[in-house]
Amino acid sequence: MGGKPCIRGLRVTVGTVVGLMASGRTIEEILQAYPYLEVADIYAALTYAAWRVEEIEVPLIVA
């Protein structure tokens, strides 16, 4: 998936799940669209996205 974080090694990215939630889809709707996902997968994706937003990338200075 181009290096994007995926859920449990499936071909569903965290961005897909977060985007669906942001567009107003419910957990039930997402599970209907992706029946191989579990409720815990949705929460794991949201947890990862929240953690990633708070992460700070510090550039390395090469001397």
N, C-alpha and C positions, 0 to 999 in steps of 0.2 A: 504493500500500500504506500510505496514511496517514502518509507521511513516514518510515516505518521503513526502515532500510538493507536493500537487496536485493542479491542476487548477480547480477552482470553485467547488471543491468537486467531480469532475469527476475522473475516474480511469486513468488519464493521469498525469504523474509526470512532474515536472519542468525539471528534469534531462532528460526525454525523449525528450522534446521539444528542450532543449539546445543541446543535443547530435545530434539531427537531423539537427539543424542549423549548428553546428560545422562540420558535415560531408558533408555540401554543399547543403542540401535540401533548397528549397525556401519556403517562407510562403505559396504560392499557393499549393505546393506539400504536405506540412504538412496538410493544410486544406482539401485536397482531401483524404488523408489517415485517417484523423480524422474529418469527416464532422460536428461533434457536437461542434467543437472548433470555435472560432471567431478570427479575426485578433487581437483584443484587448487582447485575452488570450495569444497569442504568445508574444506580447510586455510585458505583465505582467510577464510572465515567465522569459523573458530576464532581465527585471528590477529587479525581485526578485533575480535572480542568481548573478547579478552584485552587489547588495546590500549585499548579503550573503558573497561574496568573500571579501568584505571590512570589514565585521564584525570581531571583535577581541574577542576571547574567553579568559577570564581570569580565571585561576584556583582558586578555593576557598581554603583558608588555614584554616583547622579546627584545633583549638588548644585544 
